[in-house]
Amino acid sequence: MEKIRLYKDSPAYKPYTPDFYIFDILLWTLQGPNKEKLIWEGYHLSCWFLTMRSLQYSIFINTKLGCWVKKESRRKTPAVVCLKENERLFGDSALGSVKNPKTVYRYLQCLLGKKFNNPQVALYEKWFPEHQLQEDPVRGTVYFKNSEDLQYTPEELLGMMLNYSRGLAQDFAEQPIKDVVITVPAFFNQAERRAVLQAAQMAGLKVLQLINDNTAVALNYGVFRRKDIDSTPKNIMFYDMGSGSTTATIVTYQTVKTKESGTQPQLQIRGVGFDRGLGGFEMDLRLRDHLAKLFNDQQKSKKDVRENYRAMAKLLKEAQRLKTVLSANVEFMAQVEGLMDDIDFKSKVTRSEFEALCADLFERVPISVQDALSAAEMQLDEIEQVILVGGSTRVPKVQEVLLKAVGKEELGKNINADEAAAMGAVYQAAALSKAFRVKPFLVRDAAVFPIQVEFTRETEEDGVKSLKHNKRILFQRMAPYPQRKVITFNRYNDDFAFDVNYGDLSFLKQEDLSMFGSLNLTTVKLSGVGSSFQKHSDAESKGIKAHFNMDESGVLLLDRVSCFTLYILELGNTISTLFGGGSSEPAPNVTEPVQVTFALEKEKKSSYIQILKIISHHLHLSLKDEKDAEKSANAEAEKEAESKAKPQKKSKISDEITVELVINDILNPTTDDLASSKKKLQDLTDRDLAKHEREKTLNSLEAFIFETQDKLYQEDYQLVVSEEEKEQISAKLSEASAWMDEDGYTATTKELRGKLSELKSLCKDMFFRVEERRKWPDRLASLESMLNTSSFFLRSAKLIPEDDQIFTEVELNMLEKVINETTTWKNETVAEQEKRSPKERPVLLSKDIESKLALLDREVNYLLSKAKFAKPKTKAKAKNSTSTDKSSKANSTAEEKVIPPTEESTDKKSETAEDVKPGDAPPTEEKTAQKDSDSQSQPTEETTTTGRSAIPHSDDDDGEL
């Protein structure tokens, strides 16, 4: 990925086959203790396949953006969950459970945010008649009845898949993961988006953002082509046909100027067209029914295969494989072993037969293109390129029809059709994260469905009162988001209510509109409006303002509702100065000043006289007579005229209004319902973990028994074990093996661990003796090599001339002592070990050898480090020096000869000042440093044996202790 780098002050800084409703999940984690890696895991979760992705950065690893494989070495896995009586399976394991298709759940996204009476639910029952779908009596939604005691909602099952995805990511990252980014189809409405958020909440995941999959694809395309983006707009169409739906998206790329980061590339979603029912899954169903007809026509069984759920599940699996093969071959032999009643099925299917079965589907391919152009208000010649996305675009007939519809020379195939959405989500998550700094790429997503506010107010015409219905557009179709909007209600002075609904949806087909769900989103009831107006009855009303926010996930929120009133402060200030003299302190005779604030209007002099009388009475003040009051009124009128010419000071006050939301599309689950779902999923997870731990312990016990029985007859083990010990171990292993065959597979994890611990304790001494004998050759060779190296170093150090010696006698003696002691210990211990029998506990231990190695290595490294930073002693050279005799003022020149101090005089000279004879130059820095060096005391043997201190490593160090 281009230009991804960490903040320097960050703690982490060191240098599709897609399916029905496509989901991409991005999981983020920061690697723990060393904090040298930052890893994001991304998953392409659809109704059928889950694809893994990661973004990893390290100082020693080049930045890498791409897919990583799961433990079965596959980049994607079926998004299927199987709930058996005491077992839960995912992916390929769940898909293989066709013996009981009732327990296998897939294609769940088409049930999210749907009520039981929605036509989509009836269509799902037609696809999978083996499932029992029931209606929730409170929310009106759907749930699966697994048994009399067990039932699961689509959100809970999707939460299980999300949790399974997190487990795969945690195994890869080796870190716990909680934050997640999920991409959803652009045509998901508010209820469907909330259902995805609820599923993630049940799984204990924190959703950072929901991003539309077409937007993520466009971002992935633009990030790697940012050099080609300039101020000239470029329009690209992405045609995405997955397993269950088709989406055509028009995106405009260009550079724009921003205040924060200057000129940056930007993508803007201009138009979206979609078909919820056009995709590869519908082709699979038609192939499945065709294969069922071929089997019935063969008349190998008297039963109708379409009434056997297990057989139809097998045919669906074969149909999916057949569709893939026919994309590259003109004919293929479909075959299923033991389809029904142990009867095998085999029949040839051609590509022309497949295209005839799906002829009406191929006719719908260009419709989404026209819808996208209509939404963007563009013509086809304005589109520079059409790029294919999604696994079902690999069907040759789809490409043929689409190419003819768009009129281009060729279709773009320059992005990864299966993984582009998740790759774009990875980059978006990097942009959201504070741990990464990526080059900005601005994204302006668009709301596919318009949203408006509707309310009713009372009007009066010719004395007749009536109710008038009003509509105000909140977000138009293809309006960009995230965005905040404010709706103002000016003609209400009492409590009222308004509705938030979808706007004009005439662009939808009748089939899509019937599956859309409720057009009324929310009813908002406001209380406290009347009391707020009464509280500020003397102020100017600025209306009731409702603040809406469509966040980055495309979810509409009502932030708050406020009542705004406006006060004008000019008259209040005038009266305050009249009695207070313009000072902030009250007048001497005034116990408490009274502030009077109201709007200035055209009033007569008598009004001012009455006001002044009231104020004077309240403050126990008296005017001299009516004339004084009239003069004061005249002065106030003149000041009023002057104030009108000046802008008045205004103060806006807002009061929060109590809001009650009534959700009309799909009720959110209550807090208790969410807690119950979380507990249900957690109990299943705990059960899976306990089952996994038991299986792991069982396998470990079984492997230990077989491996140890085999080791007893290996040469290494026969050498160290006596016959008596061998018989005892063999008898215990045979006993444990018999117990495994009889009771082991029903034993608890605790019992299995106890049996394994007992066997390991019995064989511990034998394993120890074998392990020690295997380590001896390498350890002893290392010790011998270290002794030779240390001895050579010691001899070389002793050969250094005394004048140039940098090591003290104590240091060299200490090294020699360690070498001698280690040599003696090695010879004696090896000799003693050779006298012992291999069946006895050894006296020569590998840990003791390693300890001796460490001691030698420490002593030698200390001396090497000292030699590395020590400065060589410089010999003084003869120089001419000139001194001035101050008493005789005569110049004299003499040659100075510097004699280094001897060892006998070192201590004495260090205690007294150096004598300088007349005619000699003062001691130089080199001589002083040499004397200081010679005067340092040597370390004693006692302090040396306790350990070495750190060696100075600056350039000014002289290498001494």
WORAVEN-V33963 format. One record per residue. RES is the residue in one small letter. SS is DSSP state (a for helix, b for strand, c for the rest). Layout:
{{RES SS} {RES SS}}
This chain:
{{m c} {e c} {k c} {i c} {r b} {l b} {y c} {k c} {d c} {s c} {p c} {a c} {y c} {k c} {p c} {y c} {t c} {p c} {d c} {f c} {y c} {i c} {f b} {d b} {i b} {l b} {l b} {w b} {t b} {l b} {q c} {g c} {p c} {n c} {k c} {e c} {k c} {l b} {i b} {w b} {e b} {g b} {y b} {h b} {l b} {s c} {c c} {w c} {f b} {l b} {t b} {m b} {r b} {s b} {l b} {q b} {y b} {s b} {i c} {f c} {i b} {n b} {t b} {k b} {l b} {g b} {c b} {w c} {v c} {k c} {k c} {e c} {s c} {r c} {r c} {k b} {t b} {p b} {a c} {v c} {v b} {c b} {l b} {k c} {e c} {n c} {e c} {r b} {l b} {f b} {g a} {d a} {s a} {a a} {l a} {g c} {s c} {v a} {k a} {n a} {p a} {k a} {t a} {v b} {y b} {r c} {y c} {l a} {q a} {c a} {l a} {l c} {g c} {k c} {k b} {f c} {n c} {n c} {p a} {q a} {v a} {a a} {l a} {y a} {e a} {k a} {w a} {f c} {p c} {e c} {h c} {q c} {l b} {q b} {e b} {d c} {p c} {v c} {r c} {g c} {t b} {v b} {y b} {f b} {k b} {n c} {s c} {e c} {d c} {l c} {q b} {y b} {t b} {p a} {e a} {e a} {l a} {l a} {g a} {m a} {m a} {l a} {n a} {y a} {s a} {r a} {g a} {l a} {a a} {q a} {d a} {f a} {a a} {e c} {q c} {p c} {i c} {k c} {d b} {v b} {v b} {i b} {t b} {v b} {p c} {a c} {f c} {f c} {n c} {q a} {a a} {e a} {r a} {r a} {a a} {v a} {l a} {q a} {a a} {a a} {q a} {m a} {a c} {g c} {l c} {k b} {v b} {l b} {q b} {l b} {i b} {n b} {d a} {n a} {t a} {a a} {v a} {a a} {l a} {n a} {y a} {g a} {v a} {f c} {r c} {r a} {k a} {d a} {i c} {d c} {s c} {t c} {p c} {k b} {n b} {i b} {m b} {f b} {y b} {d b} {m b} {g c} {s c} {g c} {s c} {t b} {t b} {a b} {t b} {i b} {v b} {t b} {y b} {q b} {t b} {v b} {k b} {t b} {k c} {e c} {s c} {g b} {t b} {q b} {p b} {q b} {l b} {q b} {i b} {r b} {g b} {v b} {g b} {f b} {d b} {r c} {g c} {l c} {g c} {g a} {f a} {e a} {m a} {d a} {l a} {r a} {l a} {r a} {d a} {h a} {l a} {a a} {k a} {l a} {f a} {n a} {d a} {q a} {q c} {k c} {s c} {k c} {k c} {d c} {v a} {r a} {e a} {n c} {y a} {r a} {a a} {m a} {a a} {k a} {l a} {l a} {k a} {e a} {a a} {q a} {r a} {l a} {k a} {t a} {v a} {l a} {s c} {a c} {n c} {v c} {e b} {f b} {m b} {a b} {q b} {v b} {e b} {g b} {l b} {m b} {d c} {d c} {i b} {d b} {f b} {k b} {s b} {k b} {v b} {t b} {r a} {s a} {e a} {f a} {e a} {a a} {l a} {c c} {a a} {d a} {l a} {f a} {e a} {r c} {v c} {p c} {i a} {s a} {v a} {q a} {d a} {a a} {l a} {s a} {a a} {a a} {e c} {m c} {q c} {l a} {d a} {e a} {i c} {e c} {q b} {v b} {i b} {l b} {v b} {g c} {g a} {s a} {t a} {r a} {v c} {p a} {k a} {v a} {q a} {e a} {v a} {l a} {l a} {k a} {a a} {v a} {g c} {k c} {e c} {e c} {l c} {g b} {k c} {n c} {i c} {n c} {a c} {d c} {e c} {a a} {a a} {a a} {m a} {g a} {a a} {v a} {y a} {q a} {a a} {a a} {a a} {l a} {s c} {k c} {a c} {f b} {r b} {v c} {k c} {p c} {f c} {l b} {v b} {r b} {d b} {a b} {a b} {v c} {f c} {p c} {i b} {q b} {v b} {e b} {f b} {t b} {r b} {e b} {t b} {e b} {e b} {d c} {g c} {v b} {k b} {s b} {l b} {k b} {h b} {n b} {k b} {r b} {i b} {l b} {f b} {q c} {r c} {m c} {a b} {p b} {y b} {p c} {q b} {r b} {k b} {v b} {i b} {t b} {f b} {n c} {r c} {y c} {n c} {d c} {d c} {f b} {a b} {f b} {d b} {v b} {n b} {y b} {g c} {d c} {l c} {s c} {f c} {l c} {k c} {q a} {e a} {d a} {l a} {s a} {m a} {f a} {g c} {s c} {l c} {n b} {l b} {t b} {t b} {v b} {k b} {l b} {s b} {g c} {v a} {g a} {s a} {s a} {f a} {q a} {k a} {h c} {s c} {d c} {a c} {e b} {s b} {k b} {g b} {i b} {k b} {a b} {h b} {f b} {n b} {m b} {d c} {e c} {s c} {g c} {v c} {l b} {l b} {l b} {d b} {r b} {v b} {s b} {c b} {f b} {t b} {l b} {y b} {i b} {l c} {e a} {l a} {g a} {n a} {t a} {i a} {s a} {t a} {l a} {f a} {g a} {g c} {g c} {s c} {s c} {e c} {p c} {a c} {p c} {n c} {v c} {t c} {e c} {p c} {v c} {q c} {v c} {t c} {f c} {a c} {l c} {e c} {k c} {e c} {k c} {k a} {s a} {s a} {y a} {i a} {q a} {i a} {l a} {k a} {i a} {i a} {s a} {h a} {h a} {l c} {h c} {l c} {s c} {l c} {k c} {d c} {e a} {k a} {d a} {a a} {e a} {k a} {s a} {a a} {n a} {a a} {e a} {a a} {e a} {k a} {e a} {a a} {e a} {s a} {k a} {a a} {k c} {p c} {q c} {k c} {k b} {s b} {k b} {i b} {s b} {d b} {e b} {i c} {t b} {v b} {e b} {l b} {v b} {i b} {n c} {d c} {i c} {l c} {n c} {p c} {t c} {t a} {d a} {d a} {l a} {a a} {s a} {s a} {k a} {k a} {k a} {l a} {q a} {d a} {l a} {t a} {d a} {r a} {d a} {l a} {a a} {k a} {h a} {e a} {r a} {e a} {k a} {t a} {l a} {n a} {s a} {l a} {e a} {a a} {f a} {i a} {f a} {e a} {t a} {q a} {d a} {k a} {l c} {y c} {q c} {e a} {d a} {y a} {q a} {l a} {v a} {v c} {s c} {e a} {e a} {e a} {k a} {e a} {q a} {i a} {s a} {a a} {k a} {l a} {s a} {e a} {a a} {s a} {a a} {w a} {m a} {d a} {e a} {d c} {g a} {y a} {t a} {a c} {t c} {t a} {k a} {e a} {l a} {r a} {g a} {k a} {l a} {s a} {e a} {l a} {k a} {s a} {l a} {c a} {k a} {d a} {m a} {f a} {f a} {r a} {v a} {e a} {e a} {r a} {r a} {k a} {w a} {p a} {d a} {r a} {l a} {a a} {s a} {l a} {e a} {s a} {m a} {l a} {n a} {t a} {s a} {s a} {f a} {f a} {l a} {r a} {s a} {a a} {k a} {l c} {i c} {p c} {e a} {d a} {d a} {q c} {i c} {f c} {t c} {e a} {v a} {e a} {l a} {n a} {m a} {l a} {e a} {k a} {v a} {i a} {n a} {e a} {t a} {t a} {t a} {w a} {k a} {n a} {e a} {t a} {v a} {a a} {e a} {q a} {e a} {k a} {r c} {s c} {p c} {k c} {e c} {r c} {p c} {v c} {l c} {l c} {s a} {k a} {d a} {i a} {e a} {s a} {k a} {l a} {a a} {l a} {l a} {d a} {r a} {e a} {v a} {n a} {y a} {l a} {l a} {s a} {k a} {a a} {k a} {f a} {a c} {k c} {p c} {k c} {t c} {k c} {a c} {k c} {a c} {k b} {n b} {s b} {t b} {s b} {t b} {d b} {k c} {s c} {s c} {k c} {a b} {n b} {s b} {t b} {a b} {e b} {e b} {k c} {v c} {i c} {p c} {p c} {t c} {e a} {e a} {s a} {t a} {d a} {k a} {k a} {s a} {e a} {t c} {a c} {e c} {d c} {v c} {k c} {p c} {g c} {d c} {a c} {p c} {p c} {t c} {e a} {e a} {k a} {t a} {a a} {q a} {k a} {d a} {s a} {d a} {s c} {q c} {s c} {q c} {p c} {t c} {e a} {e a} {t a} {t a} {t a} {t c} {g c} {r c} {s c} {a c} {i c} {p c} {h c} {s c} {d c} {d c} {d c} {d c} {g c} {e c} {l c}}
